[in-house]
Amino acid sequence: MLDLSRLRALHAVHVHGSVAAAAKALGYTPSAISQQVGKLERETGTPLLERQGRGVVLTDAAAMLVGTAGRVLALVEEAEVSLEERRGRPHGRLTVASFATAARGLLPGVLAELAAAHPALDVRLFEEDPHATPPMVAQGTVDLAVVHDWDIAPMSVPEGVARERIGEDRCDILLPPDHPLTARAALTRADVAGERWICQPPGTVCHDWLTRTMRAIGAEPDIAHYVAEYQTQLALVAAGLGIAVVPRLGRGPLPVDVAVRPVDPTPVRGLSVLWREGTSRRPAVTEAVRVLRAHAAAL
């Protein structure tokens, strides 16, 4: 009989594209994943992974086995949901992915409330870019994901993934000390079109928002510094190296003399939670969504 944990390891290598990525997703070491796949190869008497450059690819036999593994894992999840539903209370492990500012500004209170109210529930948090998390939910790598998107750059979710909007996060323009624009109580997009920007790297939701917003008024943003972490952006703003658009969620204390100004129209990020439709009846999922909704509303 094929071992379920070994099938899960092979399936993760297929979904995530490498042994290292599969190990990260499942919370194991790459060596442990390789050992599981090696045991599965001995069980089946069939090579499942082939070396290609510095990585590995699945053999044809492995591709066939992965299809079966996906169906088996879906049935196992269905059984787990039914058992937890019969208990009538959150139980077992619940994995949550979140973008950085929500992990800092929203999730601590949510996780603490869930831990205090449901001792049998083991919640684990993974910080991920919101672009990466919808497929993670769809593929079963995580159970829930807290994501954000912008009105001008809405996020699409895969088939079979449920989505609920739980709130919104407004953003402001941050200006260096003594910047000429600090004399204004509020700014427009035209006011900041010619400024040097500090922004997240290309491919992120925030970078997409900035480029699309400026191009909508015929301006190409001059992004001088690409920085992923907002706290580092704040430090660069404080040093006078540019301006930044920074959300309020998880922003924390600002450096001394950094000015905060609203911009019209106000950049608004929609906050949503995602989960697999097949787990909608699971008490751990419904309770986590309820608590997320309550804490987001209180922000």
ZADO-1210 file (C-alpha; in nm, 4 decimals, padded with zeros to 6 digits):
<atoms>
<atom x="00.0000" y="00.0000" z="00.0000" code="MET" pos="1"/>
<atom x="00.1302" y="00.3436" z="-00.0908" code="LEU" pos="2"/>
<atom x="00.2217" y="00.5643" z="00.2034" code="ASP" pos="3"/>
<atom x="00.0151" y="00.8864" z="00.2221" code="LEU" pos="4"/>
<atom x="00.2962" y="01.1052" z="00.3573" code="SER" pos="5"/>
<atom x="00.5208" y="00.9978" z="00.0700" code="ARG" pos="6"/>
<atom x="00.2499" y="01.0728" z="-00.1844" code="LEU" pos="7"/>
<atom x="00.2087" y="01.4138" z="-00.0212" code="ARG" pos="8"/>
<atom x="00.5823" y="01.4815" z="-00.0552" code="ALA" pos="9"/>
<atom x="00.5833" y="01.3901" z="-00.4258" code="LEU" pos="10"/>
<atom x="00.2696" y="01.5973" z="-00.4858" code="HIS" pos="11"/>
<atom x="00.4357" y="01.8968" z="-00.3157" code="ALA" pos="12"/>
<atom x="00.7436" y="01.8670" z="-00.5392" code="VAL" pos="13"/>
<atom x="00.5130" y="01.8768" z="-00.8414" code="HIS" pos="14"/>
<atom x="00.3072" y="02.1729" z="-00.7129" code="VAL" pos="15"/>
<atom x="00.6004" y="02.3862" z="-00.5957" code="HIS" pos="16"/>
<atom x="00.8538" y="02.2928" z="-00.8619" code="GLY" pos="17"/>
<atom x="01.1470" y="02.1815" z="-00.6479" code="SER" pos="18"/>
<atom x="01.2422" y="01.9740" z="-00.3468" code="VAL" pos="19"/>
<atom x="01.3448" y="02.2862" z="-00.1542" code="ALA" pos="20"/>
<atom x="01.0154" y="02.4665" z="-00.2215" code="ALA" pos="21"/>
<atom x="00.8167" y="02.1538" z="-00.1319" code="ALA" pos="22"/>
<atom x="01.0085" y="02.1269" z="00.1956" code="ALA" pos="23"/>
<atom x="00.9327" y="02.4896" z="00.2831" code="LYS" pos="24"/>
<atom x="00.5618" y="02.4444" z="00.2060" code="ALA" pos="25"/>
<atom x="00.5287" y="02.1279" z="00.4161" code="LEU" pos="26"/>
<atom x="00.7503" y="02.2454" z="00.7014" code="GLY" pos="27"/>
<atom x="01.0233" y="01.9830" z="00.6499" code="TYR" pos="28"/>
<atom x="01.3870" y="01.9877" z="00.5461" code="THR" pos="29"/>
<atom x="01.4793" y="01.9218" z="00.1808" code="PRO" pos="30"/>
<atom x="01.6580" y="01.6076" z="00.2989" code="SER" pos="31"/>
<atom x="01.3363" y="01.4750" z="00.4573" code="ALA" pos="32"/>
<atom x="01.1410" y="01.5341" z="00.1333" code="ILE" pos="33"/>
<atom x="01.4097" y="01.3582" z="-00.0705" code="SER" pos="34"/>
<atom x="01.4005" y="01.0640" z="00.1689" code="GLN" pos="35"/>
<atom x="01.0204" y="01.0385" z="00.1418" code="GLN" pos="36"/>
<atom x="01.0325" y="01.0409" z="-00.2369" code="VAL" pos="37"/>
<atom x="01.3182" y="00.7888" z="-00.2307" code="GLY" pos="38"/>
<atom x="01.1115" y="00.5520" z="-00.0166" code="LYS" pos="39"/>
<atom x="00.8186" y="00.5959" z="-00.2559" code="LEU" pos="40"/>
<atom x="01.0461" y="00.5041" z="-00.5456" code="GLU" pos="41"/>
<atom x="01.1449" y="00.1844" z="-00.3656" code="ARG" pos="42"/>
<atom x="00.7798" y="00.1086" z="-00.2837" code="GLU" pos="43"/>
<atom x="00.6746" y="00.1460" z="-00.6450" code="THR" pos="44"/>
<atom x="00.9926" y="00.0116" z="-00.8023" code="GLY" pos="45"/>
<atom x="00.9859" y="00.3137" z="-01.0335" code="THR" pos="46"/>
<atom x="01.2124" y="00.6192" z="-01.0719" code="PRO" pos="47"/>
<atom x="01.0083" y="00.9288" z="-00.9897" code="LEU" pos="48"/>
<atom x="01.2581" y="01.2164" z="-01.0067" code="LEU" pos="49"/>
<atom x="01.5306" y="01.2849" z="-01.2628" code="GLU" pos="50"/>
<atom x="01.8195" y="01.5275" z="-01.2306" code="ARG" pos="51"/>
<atom x="01.8027" y="01.8240" z="-01.4689" code="GLN" pos="52"/>
<atom x="02.0747" y="02.0808" z="-01.4223" code="GLY" pos="53"/>
<atom x="02.0777" y="02.1794" z="-01.0568" code="ARG" pos="54"/>
<atom x="01.7180" y="02.0708" z="-01.0024" code="GLY" pos="55"/>
<atom x="01.4877" y="01.7751" z="-01.0597" code="VAL" pos="56"/>
<atom x="01.1937" y="01.6964" z="-01.2875" code="VAL" pos="57"/>
<atom x="00.9189" y="01.4390" z="-01.2477" code="LEU" pos="58"/>
<atom x="00.9280" y="01.1263" z="-01.4630" code="THR" pos="59"/>
<atom x="00.6223" y="01.0222" z="-01.6646" code="ASP" pos="60"/>
<atom x="00.5402" y="00.7653" z="-01.3968" code="ALA" pos="61"/>
<atom x="00.5617" y="01.0348" z="-01.1296" code="ALA" pos="62"/>
<atom x="00.3288" y="01.2627" z="-01.3270" code="ALA" pos="63"/>
<atom x="00.0695" y="00.9836" z="-01.3365" code="MET" pos="64"/>
<atom x="00.1141" y="00.9176" z="-00.9663" code="LEU" pos="65"/>
<atom x="00.0792" y="01.2887" z="-00.8841" code="VAL" pos="66"/>
<atom x="-00.2647" y="01.2956" z="-01.0467" code="GLY" pos="67"/>
<atom x="-00.3756" y="01.0085" z="-00.8266" code="THR" pos="68"/>
<atom x="-00.2130" y="01.1664" z="-00.5215" code="ALA" pos="69"/>
<atom x="-00.4093" y="01.4875" z="-00.5770" code="GLY" pos="70"/>
<atom x="-00.7387" y="01.2992" z="-00.5756" code="ARG" pos="71"/>
<atom x="-00.6383" y="01.0971" z="-00.2679" code="VAL" pos="72"/>
<atom x="-00.5330" y="01.4086" z="-00.0757" code="LEU" pos="73"/>
<atom x="-00.8632" y="01.5782" z="-00.1642" code="ALA" pos="74"/>
<atom x="-01.0532" y="01.2777" z="-00.0247" code="LEU" pos="75"/>
<atom x="-00.8428" y="01.2829" z="00.2919" code="VAL" pos="76"/>
<atom x="-00.9188" y="01.6527" z="00.3388" code="GLU" pos="77"/>
<atom x="-01.2891" y="01.5855" z="00.2886" code="GLU" pos="78"/>
<atom x="-01.2768" y="01.3177" z="00.5579" code="ALA" pos="79"/>
<atom x="-01.0883" y="01.5466" z="00.7956" code="GLU" pos="80"/>
<atom x="-01.3448" y="01.8236" z="00.7426" code="VAL" pos="81"/>
<atom x="-01.6321" y="01.5826" z="00.8114" code="SER" pos="82"/>
<atom x="-01.4702" y="01.4572" z="01.1331" code="LEU" pos="83"/>
<atom x="-01.4068" y="01.8088" z="01.2614" code="GLU" pos="84"/>
<atom x="-01.7605" y="01.9074" z="01.1670" code="GLU" pos="85"/>
<atom x="-01.8920" y="01.6171" z="01.3770" code="ARG" pos="86"/>
<atom x="-01.6867" y="01.7385" z="01.6742" code="ARG" pos="87"/>
<atom x="-01.8465" y="02.0805" z="01.6282" code="GLY" pos="88"/>
<atom x="-01.5399" y="02.2754" z="01.7358" code="ARG" pos="89"/>
<atom x="-01.2104" y="02.3889" z="01.5803" code="PRO" pos="90"/>
<atom x="-00.9480" y="02.1181" z="01.5983" code="HIS" pos="91"/>
<atom x="-00.6164" y="02.0227" z="01.4425" code="GLY" pos="92"/>
<atom x="-00.3735" y="02.2345" z="01.2420" code="ARG" pos="93"/>
<atom x="-00.4764" y="02.5451" z="01.0494" code="LEU" pos="94"/>
<atom x="-00.2181" y="02.7115" z="00.8243" code="THR" pos="95"/>
<atom x="-00.2587" y="03.0799" z="00.7392" code="VAL" pos="96"/>
<atom x="-00.0642" y="03.2820" z="00.4820" code="ALA" pos="97"/>
<atom x="-00.0580" y="03.6597" z="00.5068" code="SER" pos="98"/>
<atom x="00.1189" y="03.9559" z="00.3501" code="PHE" pos="99"/>
<atom x="00.3668" y="04.1354" z="00.5745" code="ALA" pos="100"/>
<atom x="00.1692" y="04.4344" z="00.7026" code="THR" pos="101"/>
<atom x="-00.1353" y="04.2232" z="00.7895" code="ALA" pos="102"/>
<atom x="00.0933" y="03.9729" z="00.9608" code="ALA" pos="103"/>
<atom x="00.2133" y="04.2627" z="01.1760" code="ARG" pos="104"/>
<atom x="-00.0980" y="04.4784" z="01.2095" code="GLY" pos="105"/>
<atom x="-00.3862" y="04.2283" z="01.2057" code="LEU" pos="106"/>
<atom x="-00.2802" y="03.8692" z="01.2690" code="LEU" pos="107"/>
<atom x="-00.1253" y="03.8928" z="01.6185" code="PRO" pos="108"/>
<atom x="-00.4614" y="03.9691" z="01.7799" code="GLY" pos="109"/>
<atom x="-00.6404" y="03.7130" z="01.5639" code="VAL" pos="110"/>
<atom x="-00.3949" y="03.4334" z="01.6451" code="LEU" pos="111"/>
<atom x="-00.3968" y="03.5178" z="02.0149" code="ALA" pos="112"/>
<atom x="-00.7789" y="03.5054" z="02.0313" code="GLU" pos="113"/>
<atom x="-00.7933" y="03.1729" z="01.8455" code="LEU" pos="114"/>
<atom x="-00.5261" y="03.0220" z="02.0714" code="ALA" pos="115"/>
<atom x="-00.7042" y="03.1334" z="02.3885" code="ALA" pos="116"/>
<atom x="-01.0510" y="03.0224" z="02.2781" code="ALA" pos="117"/>
<atom x="-00.9589" y="02.6940" z="02.1074" code="HIS" pos="118"/>
<atom x="-00.6702" y="02.5052" z="02.2742" code="PRO" pos="119"/>
<atom x="-00.7138" y="02.2081" z="02.0369" code="ALA" pos="120"/>
<atom x="-00.6488" y="02.4307" z="01.7340" code="LEU" pos="121"/>
<atom x="-00.2861" y="02.4690" z="01.6210" code="ASP" pos="122"/>
<atom x="-00.2618" y="02.7782" z="01.3966" code="VAL" pos="123"/>
<atom x="00.0576" y="02.8322" z="01.1951" code="ARG" pos="124"/>
<atom x="00.1397" y="03.1590" z="01.0131" code="LEU" pos="125"/>
<atom x="00.3373" y="03.1964" z="00.6894" code="PHE" pos="126"/>
<atom x="00.4328" y="03.5419" z="00.5607" code="GLU" pos="127"/>
<atom x="00.3952" y="03.5508" z="00.1818" code="GLU" pos="128"/>
<atom x="00.3406" y="03.8036" z="-00.0976" code="ASP" pos="129"/>
<atom x="-00.0329" y="03.8255" z="-00.1751" code="PRO" pos="130"/>
<atom x="00.0289" y="03.7348" z="-00.5414" code="HIS" pos="131"/>
<atom x="00.1655" y="03.3962" z="-00.4311" code="ALA" pos="132"/>
<atom x="-00.1042" y="03.2940" z="-00.1853" code="THR" pos="133"/>
<atom x="-00.4160" y="03.2227" z="-00.3996" code="PRO" pos="134"/>
<atom x="-00.2502" y="02.9218" z="-00.5689" code="PRO" pos="135"/>
<atom x="-00.1162" y="02.8105" z="-00.2303" code="MET" pos="136"/>
<atom x="-00.4740" y="02.7963" z="-00.1024" code="VAL" pos="137"/>
<atom x="-00.6001" y="02.6200" z="-00.4158" code="ALA" pos="138"/>
<atom x="-00.3222" y="02.3593" z="-00.3984" code="GLN" pos="139"/>
<atom x="-00.3726" y="02.2913" z="-00.0282" code="GLY" pos="140"/>
<atom x="-00.0372" y="02.4303" z="00.0854" code="THR" pos="141"/>
<atom x="-00.2200" y="02.6591" z="00.3292" code="VAL" pos="142"/>
<atom x="-00.5775" y="02.6575" z="00.4575" code="ASP" pos="143"/>
<atom x="-00.6406" y="03.0331" z="00.4644" code="LEU" pos="144"/>
<atom x="-00.4795" y="03.3394" z="00.3114" code="ALA" pos="145"/>
<atom x="-00.5161" y="03.7046" z="00.4005" code="VAL" pos="146"/>
<atom x="-00.4615" y="03.9065" z="00.0820" code="VAL" pos="147"/>
<atom x="-00.5009" y="04.2592" z="-00.0492" code="HIS" pos="148"/>
<atom x="-00.5644" y="04.4175" z="-00.3853" code="ASP" pos="149"/>
<atom x="-00.6392" y="04.7593" z="-00.5306" code="TRP" pos="150"/>
<atom x="-00.9448" y="04.8834" z="-00.7156" code="ASP" pos="151"/>
<atom x="-00.7307" y="04.9461" z="-01.0253" code="ILE" pos="152"/>
<atom x="-00.5555" y="04.6081" z="-00.9943" code="ALA" pos="153"/>
<atom x="-00.8109" y="04.3534" z="-00.8671" code="PRO" pos="154"/>
<atom x="-00.6900" y="04.0061" z="-00.7746" code="MET" pos="155"/>
<atom x="-00.8386" y="03.6985" z="-00.9399" code="SER" pos="156"/>
<atom x="-00.8635" y="03.3735" z="-00.7441" code="VAL" pos="157"/>
<atom x="-00.8440" y="03.0169" z="-00.8775" code="PRO" pos="158"/>
<atom x="-01.1471" y="02.7986" z="-00.9271" code="GLU" pos="159"/>
<atom x="-01.2526" y="02.6261" z="-00.6070" code="GLY" pos="160"/>
<atom x="-01.1270" y="02.9084" z="-00.3829" code="VAL" pos="161"/>
<atom x="-01.3796" y="03.1080" z="-00.1777" code="ALA" pos="162"/>
<atom x="-01.3221" y="03.4740" z="-00.0996" code="ARG" pos="163"/>
<atom x="-01.4697" y="03.7158" z="00.1540" code="GLU" pos="164"/>
<atom x="-01.3835" y="04.0832" z="00.1768" code="ARG" pos="165"/>
<atom x="-01.3207" y="04.1695" z="00.5417" code="ILE" pos="166"/>
<atom x="-01.2197" y="04.5359" z="00.5280" code="GLY" pos="167"/>
<atom x="-01.0003" y="04.7964" z="00.3683" code="GLU" pos="168"/>
<atom x="-00.6695" y="04.9663" z="00.4352" code="ASP" pos="169"/>
<atom x="-00.6114" y="05.3298" z="00.3371" code="ARG" pos="170"/>
<atom x="-00.2728" y="05.4627" z="00.2330" code="CYS" pos="171"/>
<atom x="-00.0962" y="05.7982" z="00.2705" code="ASP" pos="172"/>
<atom x="00.1961" y="05.9776" z="00.1092" code="ILE" pos="173"/>
<atom x="00.5017" y="06.0004" z="00.3339" code="LEU" pos="174"/>
<atom x="00.7319" y="06.2987" z="00.2798" code="LEU" pos="175"/>
<atom x="01.0851" y="06.3683" z="00.4041" code="PRO" pos="176"/>
<atom x="01.1429" y="06.6430" z="00.6606" code="PRO" pos="177"/>
<atom x="01.1237" y="06.9952" z="00.5112" code="ASP" pos="178"/>
<atom x="00.9910" y="06.8692" z="00.1768" code="HIS" pos="179"/>
<atom x="00.8113" y="07.1536" z="-00.0100" code="PRO" pos="180"/>
<atom x="00.4887" y="06.9496" z="-00.0287" code="LEU" pos="181"/>
<atom x="00.4595" y="06.9424" z="00.3502" code="THR" pos="182"/>
<atom x="00.3139" y="07.2927" z="00.3244" code="ALA" pos="183"/>
<atom x="-00.0033" y="07.1412" z="00.1742" code="ARG" pos="184"/>
<atom x="-00.2696" y="06.9754" z="00.3858" code="ALA" pos="185"/>
<atom x="-00.3582" y="06.7269" z="00.1107" code="ALA" pos="186"/>
<atom x="-00.2049" y="06.6196" z="-00.2188" code="LEU" pos="187"/>
<atom x="-00.3213" y="06.5143" z="-00.5627" code="THR" pos="188"/>
<atom x="-00.1630" y="06.2633" z="-00.7989" code="ARG" pos="189"/>
<atom x="-00.0412" y="06.5518" z="-01.0139" code="ALA" pos="190"/>
<atom x="00.1399" y="06.7016" z="-00.7121" code="ASP" pos="191"/>
<atom x="00.3570" y="06.3925" z="-00.6686" code="VAL" pos="192"/>
<atom x="00.3968" y="06.2892" z="-01.0336" code="ALA" pos="193"/>
<atom x="00.7458" y="06.4380" z="-01.0674" code="GLY" pos="194"/>
<atom x="00.8843" y="06.3085" z="-00.7375" code="GLU" pos="195"/>
<atom x="01.1466" y="06.0418" z="-00.6757" code="ARG" pos="196"/>
<atom x="00.9766" y="05.7344" z="-00.5306" code="TRP" pos="197"/>
<atom x="01.0685" y="05.4619" z="-00.2873" code="ILE" pos="198"/>
<atom x="00.8604" y="05.1584" z="-00.3777" code="CYS" pos="199"/>
<atom x="00.8347" y="04.7834" z="-00.3578" code="GLN" pos="200"/>
<atom x="00.9942" y="04.5795" z="-00.6402" code="PRO" pos="201"/>
<atom x="00.8229" y="04.5049" z="-00.9743" code="PRO" pos="202"/>
<atom x="00.5722" y="04.2207" z="-00.9573" code="GLY" pos="203"/>
<atom x="00.4287" y="04.3294" z="-00.6240" code="THR" pos="204"/>
<atom x="00.0779" y="04.4654" z="-00.5810" code="VAL" pos="205"/>
<atom x="00.2016" y="04.8005" z="-00.4483" code="CYS" pos="206"/>
<atom x="00.4386" y="04.8511" z="-00.7424" code="HIS" pos="207"/>
<atom x="00.1546" y="04.7730" z="-00.9828" code="ASP" pos="208"/>
<atom x="-00.0656" y="05.0302" z="-00.8118" code="TRP" pos="209"/>
<atom x="00.1956" y="05.3071" z="-00.8284" code="LEU" pos="210"/>
<atom x="00.2834" y="05.2538" z="-01.1945" code="THR" pos="211"/>
<atom x="-00.0794" y="05.2251" z="-01.3076" code="ARG" pos="212"/>
<atom x="-00.1884" y="05.5277" z="-01.1041" code="THR" pos="213"/>
<atom x="00.0844" y="05.7542" z="-01.2385" code="MET" pos="214"/>
<atom x="00.0443" y="05.6336" z="-01.5958" code="ARG" pos="215"/>
<atom x="-00.3283" y="05.7060" z="-01.5725" code="ALA" pos="216"/>
<atom x="-00.2387" y="06.0781" z="-01.5567" code="ILE" pos="217"/>
<atom x="00.0309" y="06.0489" z="-01.8231" code="GLY" pos="218"/>
<atom x="00.3307" y="06.0323" z="-01.5895" code="ALA" pos="219"/>
<atom x="00.5962" y="05.7632" z="-01.5557" code="GLU" pos="220"/>
<atom x="00.6992" y="05.7283" z="-01.1888" code="PRO" pos="221"/>
<atom x="01.0677" y="05.7819" z="-01.1169" code="ASP" pos="222"/>
<atom x="01.1325" y="05.4928" z="-00.8793" code="ILE" pos="223"/>
<atom x="01.4744" y="05.5556" z="-00.7311" code="ALA" pos="224"/>
<atom x="01.4789" y="05.2800" z="-00.4689" code="HIS" pos="225"/>
<atom x="01.3146" y="04.9375" z="-00.4779" code="TYR" pos="226"/>
<atom x="01.2564" y="04.8195" z="-00.1216" code="VAL" pos="227"/>
<atom x="01.0253" y="04.5380" z="-00.0113" code="ALA" pos="228"/>
<atom x="00.9983" y="04.6207" z="00.3603" code="GLU" pos="229"/>
<atom x="00.7933" y="04.9262" z="00.4601" code="TYR" pos="230"/>
<atom x="01.0066" y="04.9982" z="00.7671" code="GLN" pos="231"/>
<atom x="01.3088" y="05.0348" z="00.5394" code="THR" pos="232"/>
<atom x="01.1076" y="05.2606" z="00.3102" code="GLN" pos="233"/>
<atom x="01.0302" y="05.4816" z="00.6109" code="LEU" pos="234"/>
<atom x="01.4003" y="05.5040" z="00.6969" code="ALA" pos="235"/>
<atom x="01.4844" y="05.6115" z="00.3417" code="LEU" pos="236"/>
<atom x="01.2063" y="05.8714" z="00.3443" code="VAL" pos="237"/>
<atom x="01.3396" y="06.0068" z="00.6743" code="ALA" pos="238"/>
<atom x="01.6846" y="06.0391" z="00.5132" code="ALA" pos="239"/>
<atom x="01.5367" y="06.2550" z="00.2372" code="GLY" pos="240"/>
<atom x="01.5891" y="06.0038" z="-00.0422" code="LEU" pos="241"/>
<atom x="01.2364" y="06.0078" z="-00.1839" code="GLY" pos="242"/>
<atom x="00.8665" y="05.9829" z="-00.1060" code="ILE" pos="243"/>
<atom x="00.6550" y="05.6726" z="-00.0587" code="ALA" pos="244"/>
<atom x="00.2939" y="05.5624" z="-00.0491" code="VAL" pos="245"/>
<atom x="00.2529" y="05.3527" z="00.2654" code="VAL" pos="246"/>
<atom x="-00.0580" y="05.1765" z="00.4004" code="PRO" pos="247"/>
<atom x="-00.1771" y="05.2436" z="00.7528" code="ARG" pos="248"/>
<atom x="-00.2127" y="04.8764" z="00.8458" code="LEU" pos="249"/>
<atom x="00.0911" y="04.7623" z="01.0397" code="GLY" pos="250"/>
<atom x="00.2740" y="05.0896" z="00.9717" code="ARG" pos="251"/>
<atom x="00.3819" y="05.1465" z="01.3296" code="GLY" pos="252"/>
<atom x="00.5488" y="05.4611" z="01.4679" code="PRO" pos="253"/>
<atom x="00.6877" y="05.6988" z="01.2052" code="LEU" pos="254"/>
<atom x="01.0406" y="05.8416" z="01.2139" code="PRO" pos="255"/>
<atom x="01.0663" y="06.1874" z="01.3665" code="VAL" pos="256"/>
<atom x="00.9769" y="06.4711" z="01.1243" code="ASP" pos="257"/>
<atom x="00.8443" y="06.2410" z="00.8491" code="VAL" pos="258"/>
<atom x="00.5244" y="06.4064" z="00.7238" code="ALA" pos="259"/>
<atom x="00.2048" y="06.2166" z="00.6454" code="VAL" pos="260"/>
<atom x="-00.0320" y="06.3611" z="00.3881" code="ARG" pos="261"/>
<atom x="-00.3524" y="06.2188" z="00.2345" code="PRO" pos="262"/>
<atom x="-00.3701" y="06.2026" z="-00.1438" code="VAL" pos="263"/>
<atom x="-00.6839" y="06.2467" z="-00.3529" code="ASP" pos="264"/>
<atom x="-00.8100" y="06.0019" z="-00.4642" code="PRO" pos="265"/>
<atom x="-00.7109" y="05.8022" z="-00.1574" code="THR" pos="266"/>
<atom x="-00.5323" y="05.4741" z="-00.2356" code="PRO" pos="267"/>
<atom x="-00.7384" y="05.1972" z="-00.0774" code="VAL" pos="268"/>
<atom x="-00.6375" y="04.8334" z="-00.0452" code="ARG" pos="269"/>
<atom x="-00.9171" y="04.5827" z="-00.0102" code="GLY" pos="270"/>
<atom x="-00.8512" y="04.3167" z="00.2540" code="LEU" pos="271"/>
<atom x="-00.9855" y="03.9676" z="00.1863" code="SER" pos="272"/>
<atom x="-00.9555" y="03.6169" z="00.3241" code="VAL" pos="273"/>
<atom x="-00.9367" y="03.3114" z="00.0974" code="LEU" pos="274"/>
<atom x="-01.0043" y="02.9445" z="00.1666" code="TRP" pos="275"/>
<atom x="-01.0842" y="02.6306" z="-00.0309" code="ARG" pos="276"/>
<atom x="-01.4548" y="02.5819" z="-00.0947" code="GLU" pos="277"/>
<atom x="-01.4215" y="02.2198" z="00.0149" code="GLY" pos="278"/>
<atom x="-01.3277" y="02.3350" z="00.3665" code="THR" pos="279"/>
<atom x="-01.6151" y="02.5842" z="00.4064" code="SER" pos="280"/>
<atom x="-01.7845" y="02.3555" z="00.6628" code="ARG" pos="281"/>
<atom x="-01.4716" y="02.3073" z="00.8710" code="ARG" pos="282"/>
<atom x="-01.5187" y="02.4722" z="01.2134" code="PRO" pos="283"/>
<atom x="-01.1551" y="02.5862" z="01.2238" code="ALA" pos="284"/>
<atom x="-01.2015" y="02.7729" z="00.8956" code="VAL" pos="285"/>
<atom x="-01.5361" y="02.9308" z="00.9806" code="THR" pos="286"/>
<atom x="-01.4120" y="03.0414" z="01.3231" code="GLU" pos="287"/>
<atom x="-01.0877" y="03.1863" z="01.1859" code="ALA" pos="288"/>
<atom x="-01.2789" y="03.3794" z="00.9187" code="VAL" pos="289"/>
<atom x="-01.5180" y="03.5121" z="01.1848" code="ARG" pos="290"/>
<atom x="-01.2325" y="03.6328" z="01.4064" code="VAL" pos="291"/>
<atom x="-01.0482" y="03.7858" z="01.1102" code="LEU" pos="292"/>
<atom x="-01.3641" y="03.9701" z="01.0098" code="ARG" pos="293"/>
<atom x="-01.4138" y="04.1074" z="01.3620" code="ALA" pos="294"/>
<atom x="-01.0542" y="04.2254" z="01.4029" code="HIS" pos="295"/>
<atom x="-01.0446" y="04.3825" z="01.0547" code="ALA" pos="296"/>
<atom x="-01.3644" y="04.5743" z="01.1329" code="ALA" pos="297"/>
<atom x="-01.2070" y="04.7079" z="01.4538" code="ALA" pos="298"/>
<atom x="-00.8990" y="04.8496" z="01.2827" code="LEU" pos="299"/>
</atoms>
